[in-house]
Amino acid sequence: MTRTLSLLTPSGRLTLGSYLGALLPMSHRQDDAFYGVADLHAMTTDHDPRLLRAYTDEIATLFLAAGLDRATLFRQSRVPAHAQLAYLLECTASTGELNRMIQFKEKGRGVDSTRVSLYTYPALMAADILLYRPAQVPVGADQRQHVELTRDLALRFNRRYGEVFTVPEVVTAADGSARVMDLLHPTRKMSKSADAAGSVYLLDPPDVVRRKVARAVTDSETGPGAVRTDAAKPGVTNLLAILAACGGSADGITTYGALKRAVTDAVVAELEPLRKRYAELAADPAYVTAVLERGAERCREVTAPVLAAAQAAIGI
């Protein structure tokens, strides 16, 4: 059995892209699966503590609403081994490696200074992975560099101090059909922390979904052939991808107005069961808390021997 591991950062509200590209695939892989809310990662940039707690609770509840009831669910900060192993890996990494990390460069561009945790974040991500000894790590293009660094750190640690870590294989995450782009800026991914107007959030009510899709960028082409997938038509291509991913069909659709109505109907129908189950779970927060506490206890059991082995090998 192949162990599965995935963490989502509570840096904002989960989007339709989060559901199609992460939660839905996760619901199909729950045997020996560990799914966490990476609240420590959300602290690498300026944040509001109240929003951090709110987003963390919301994502945890959405995990359950999406049917992740067989996997081990946990909050990263409640498993101390993550931060403890991260420091050992910081002592294994070099500044040259961290300097090359793309996300650090992008988030630090144009600002006077950044938090040290943003610089060392890849070591924490490596700890997240190595603690659970997964054989494979599904990853999107934006995180592939970090998982490659994880492999490098594991190999280096094992060579210097002894065989402690499983070196994971990097595998491509969900296919392109689940890649959802921003409705207003269709050349970039729909983001949980960027412009709200271009993102469909999982808990958006139907009228909000309808308004956002109605404002989605298309183009000026008209005629029966305008509704088609085409690299030169990113807005239309994005709407068609969303429609297909939500189980809809573009057969017979010849206008952008009809396309947007079909996308709205498909998205609302796809998210309705999730929103309904979320409302039920949100009414009983003690249940969600108990599930996370049980998950954290299980994680502490699983990660303790890995951390102990790493500490002994490195000399502490």
N, C-alpha and C positions, 0 to 999 in steps of 0.2 A: 504494500500500500504506500502511495506517495503522499507525504505530508504537504499540506497547502498552508501558506502563510500570506496574509495581506493586511495592511494597515491603511486607514484613511485619515488624513489630517483635518482636524476641525477648524480650518481657517476660514470657513464660511458655510453656507447652506448647500447641501448636496443638490446637484442638478440632474436633469434628464440624462445627461452624459454619464454622470456617476452611476445612475441606475442601470443603464444599458451596458456600459462598459465595465462596471465593477460589481454592483450588488447582484445583478441577475446571474452573471457567470459564477459568483461566489455561492449563490443558492444551489447551484448544480454540483458544487464540490464541497461537501460538508463532512465527509469521513476523514478523521484525523486532520481537521482544519482548525487553524487559529486565526481569528479575525479580530483586529483591534482598532481602537480609536487612538491615533497617535497624538495625544494632547501635548506631549513634550515638543514635538516638531512644530506645533503652532506657536511656540514661544520664540522662534528664531527671528521673528520680525515684531515690530511694535504691535501690541495686542491689548484688548480690553478684557480684564479677568472675568467680568460678568458674561461677556459674549463667549469667551472660551468655554466657560462652564455650560452655557446654554447650547452652544453648537455641539459640544461633547455629548450632552444628554440627548440632543435631537438625533445625532448620528447613531448612537447606541440604540435608541428606540426604533429608528429606521432599519437597523440590522434585523431586529426581530420582526418588524412589519414586513420586511422582504422575505421572511420565511427562514432566516438563518437560526433555526432552533435546535439543530443537531451539532453545529460547530461550537468551538470554545470561543466565547466572546469576552473581550477584556478591554480595560483602559490601560494604556501603556504606562502611565505614571504610577499605577498601583502594583507594578511588577518591578521592584528596585533593581533587579539584575540588568535591565536595559541601560540605565544610567551608569551602573557600575562597570559593565563590560565596555561601554563606550569609552571610558577613560583608558582602559587597557589598550584599546584599539587606537586611541589618540597617541599613545606611546609607541605604537607600531607604524602609524602613518607618517608621511613626511609633508612638510609645507609645500613642496613642489607639487605633490599629488593634489592637495587641497586647493592650491592656487589654480589648478586647471579645471576645477568643477564648474560647469556651465551655469548652474543655478546661482551659485555664489556671485559669479561675474554679472549675471543679468540683474539680480536683485540689488546688487551693490552699485550698479551703474547710475551715475548722476546724483549720488548722495554723498554727504561728507564722511559718514561713518556707518558701519553696520555692527550688529551684535556679534560677539565672538562665537556665539552658538550657531549663527548662520554659517560661519567658516568651518566649524567642527561638526556640523550636522551630518555629513556623510559617515563619520565614525559612529554616530548614534544609529543611523540607518543600517550600517553594517552589523551593529550589535543586535538590532531588532531581528535581523535575518539569522545570524550565526547561532543565536541562543536556542533556536528551535530545530537546528540541523535539518532544514528541508533539502531534499535532493534537487528540487527545481524552484525557481522564483519567476513567476509570470511578471512581466514588466513592460510598460509602455516606453515609447522612444524617449520621453522626457526624463525617465529615471534609469535608463539603461547604463549610463556612465557610472552612476552610483553603485549599481549592482556589480559592474565590472571591477570597481574599486574594492568592493566587499570580497570578491574572489581573490584579488591581489593581496589584501590584508590577511585573509585566511591562509593563503599559501605561504606568505612571509612568516606569519606567526608560527605555523606548523614547522617550517624549516628551522627557525631560530630556537624555539622552545619545546618542540615536541608536538606530536599529532593530537590536536585537541578538536579542531573544527572540521566539519563536513564542508567541502568546497562545492557550493551550489552551482547548478547549471542555469544559465540565463535562457529563458524561453519567452517568445513573443506573447504578449497579452492578447486580449480579445481582438477579433478580426476587425477590419476597417469598417464593416457595416455598422458597428456599434459606436463609431467615432462621431461624436456630435459636436458641431461647430457652433460658434456664437451666432445668434440670429441677425445681429446688426453688423458683425465683423466676421463673415464666414470663412476667412482665411486663418482664424485662430480658434482654438478649442473653447467650447463653452466652459466658463470658469465659475467656481463657487465663490471666488473672492474678487472678481472683476465687476464690470458694468452689469448691474442687475437687469437692465432693460433687455439685454441680449441673451439672458440665461433663463431657462425654464426650471424653476426649483421644484423639487418633488412635492412640496406641500402647497404649491400655488393652487388656489381654487380655480375652477374651470373658466370663470370670466377673465381672470388674470392671464391664464394660458392663451385664451382666445385673443386678448389684446396684444400680447407679445408676438404671437405668430402672425397676426394681421400686420404688424409693423416690420416683419422680417424683410431683409434686403433681398431683392431679386435683380431684375435688370429691365431694360427698355424694349427687349425683343417682344414681338407679338406674333400671332399666327398659330396654326395647329402644331408646329414643330418646336414651339418655344419651351414647352415643359419636357426637358430632357437632362440627363446626366452629362455634364461637359465640364472639363477643367477650366474653360473660359467663363463658366457660369457657376461660380462657387455658391452663391446664395440658393439658387434653384437646386443644385446638386445636393446641398445640405438638407433642404426640405424633403427631397425625394428619399434621401438616406434615412431621415427620421421617420418618414411615413412607412418605409419598408421595415425598419427595425421595430416599429410598434404594431406590426401586423397588418398595415393598410396596403392598398394597391393604387397605383396611379393610372390604371387602365381607364381609358376614356376621358381623362382629364386633359384639357387643352388650354386652360387659362390659369394665370397665377392665383386669381381669386378662388377658383375651385380647388386648386392645390392647397392653398392655405386652410380652407375649410376642412378638407380631408385630413390634413396634418393635425389640426386642432382636435377633430373628433377622435383620431387614432391615439393621440397623446393623452387626452382626457380619459378615454376608455382604458388605456394601459395603466395609468396611475391611480384610477379610482379605487381598486382593491387595496393598494398600498396606503392611500390616504385614509381609507376607512379603518384599516387595521391599526394604523398609527394613532388615530383618535382613541381607539379602544385602549391601546397600551399607555398612551399619555395620561389616561384617567387613572392609571394604577402605577405611578412611578416607583413604588416600593418593589413591585415585581421586576421591573427593568434593573433596578439597583441590585437586587438579589442575584439576578442572572449574571451581571457583571462581576459581582463579588465572588461567585462560584468560579467564574472563568479565570479571574485573577489568581485565585488559590491554585487552580489547576496549572496555570502558567508558572507560578512560583515553584511548583513541584517539578515541572519539566525543565525549567531554566537553571535551577539551583546546582545540579551536578555539572552542567556545562560551565557555569561561572566558576565553580570551585576548581574544576580542572584547569581552566585558564589562569586563575590566580596562582595555583600551585606551580604550573609550568613556568610562569613569568617570574616567580620568586617571592610571592607575598602570601 
